[in-house]
């Protein structure tokens, strides 16, 4: 992975984490947490999209996949915190 790919990967993670934070609670969680949330969300979203037979291509598709996954991660974390 070259430096450009790494920067794009981190930018997608940051955007996806920020979008998920807005969708779930009305704000972001800080740049580092947004990146981590977006990366984890990309993994979860990719898995979930694969299970239902969907695939995403390109920058927008990657952001959508990561955002959906990050929203799911935030939802599960909130459920666990309530226990």
C-alpha positions in Angstrom: 0.0 0.0 0.0 1.5 3.3 -1.0 1.2 6.6 0.8 -1.6 7.9 -1.4 -3.7 4.8 -0.9 -3.2 5.0 2.9 -4.2 8.7 2.9 -7.4 7.9 0.9 -8.2 5.0 3.2 -7.8 7.2 6.3 -9.9 10.0 4.7 -12.7 7.6 3.9 -12.6 6.3 7.5 -12.7 9.9 8.8 -15.6 10.9 6.6 -17.5 7.7 7.3 -17.0 8.0 11.1 -18.0 11.6 11.0 -21.2 10.8 9.0 -22.1 7.9 11.4 -21.6 10.2 14.4 -23.9 12.8 12.9 -26.5 10.2 12.0 -26.5 8.5 15.4 -26.1 11.4 17.8 -25.8 14.7 16.1 -22.1 15.3 16.1 -18.6 13.9 15.4 -16.4 12.2 17.9 -13.0 13.8 17.1 -10.8 13.0 14.1 -9.0 10.0 15.6 -12.1 8.3 16.8 -13.9 9.1 13.5 -11.0 7.4 11.6 -11.1 4.3 13.9 -14.9 4.1 13.7 -14.8 4.5 9.9 -12.2 1.8 9.5 -14.1 -0.6 11.8 -17.3 0.4 10.0 -15.7 -0.4 6.6 -14.9 -3.9 7.8 -18.4 -4.4 9.3 -20.1 -2.8 6.4 -18.2 -4.8 3.8 -19.1 -8.0 5.7 -22.8 -7.0 5.9 -23.0 -5.9 2.3 -21.4 -9.2 1.3 -23.9 -11.2 3.3 -26.9 -9.6 1.5 -25.2 -9.8 -1.9 -24.4 -6.1 -2.4 -21.1 -4.7 -3.5 -19.8 -1.1 -3.7 -17.4 0.4 -6.1 -15.6 3.7 -6.2 -15.1 6.4 -3.6 -18.8 7.1 -2.9 -19.6 3.4 -2.6 -16.7 2.9 -0.1 -17.9 5.9 2.0 -21.5 4.5 2.0 -20.3 1.0 3.0 -18.1 2.3 5.8 -20.8 4.7 7.0 -23.4 1.9 7.2 -21.0 -0.3 9.1 -20.0 2.5 11.4 -23.7 3.2 12.2 -24.2 -0.5 13.0 -21.1 -0.4 15.2 -22.3 2.7 17.1 -25.7 1.1 17.5 -24.2 -2.1 19.0 -21.9 -0.1 21.3 -24.9 1.8 22.6 -26.9 -1.4 23.2 -23.9 -2.8 25.2 -23.5 0.4 27.2 -27.2 0.2 28.3 -26.7 -3.2 29.8 
